[in-house]
Amino acid sequence: MKCLRYPFVNGTFVSLFTSFYAFILIFTSKHIEFQNILYYTKAKAANSNNLSIWGEFLYNGNQKYIGMAMIVLTVLIIILLVLRKNLYDEYHVEILSKCFLAAGFITICLVAIFFFLILSEPTAIVEKITLFVILHWMSMLVADLIFIITCRAK
């Protein structure tokens, strides 16, 4: 828990994972191999009553906008961390721990929901896993941003 006192650790952690997820989302946007592994296709959508909005969103390459939103949130987090010149005290470390605990709880709930979705209908696995990763990391970024704004206010 002592490493949480340093804003640099927080910024490094967020930057590394965001760069990985954003790279994947931006790189796979409109990538033909990614489109081929999606369960959703325009032909299936035309013949099916159950049009998958999320599958169509991914098929059209719009996940790049989510990757860009991740980058913008991370840049905002880094700017707020750089503006903070001193270390976090025990009170702030406790708040950060609670934010990470809340994000962890959301992740555990998402794992259970997506496990149920995959077992109930094992099609569109790529779409479901992509949605899980995006929801997980965006919840981490929002929790971290809430923590930083809360610490700046006090």
Steps between C-alpha positions, in 0.01 A plus 500: 500500500795734542548521124152657472635812671689595185299662220767377257403138570136578431586681176733226381246225568219686322722600206633151433164327497325777310769502233457123458119504485482814284757358257298180462172687453641748251705241310207259459270774374394404146768228499386226265623214721316642799184538294531138387509360855193695606179301516315800362502545124282709274357183344397360839353834599290510183364149558456521874245669720753532782727772367796540728560871543828437679620261228411753233681770699816288504461388140483861386827575682357741755699352790775746408287774659492306827878465480532873444268569795725279714801702390324831576399379849855380564651831386261681733603270785871555425456879485324501837769274645781722368337807650503326836847565634494308830440140602164368612447469873339200673152649455545527122654152478190366674273677247708362211473152648121538518486621138703200385284275718185640336649450153603148601148426619360624169748274320397197706135570420586538131684166501192328642267669250720425201554141615122459508466665157761271348346188652148594397600581142855411400487702179657843460779432750729767354228762531429401862865495606562836330204648686629353828849646453363842410259511795771378737764751398263794470374429855861501619568832326185663635572372853853639479376833365245525783779432747727768356222760490398411856858539621538835327183629667623416849 
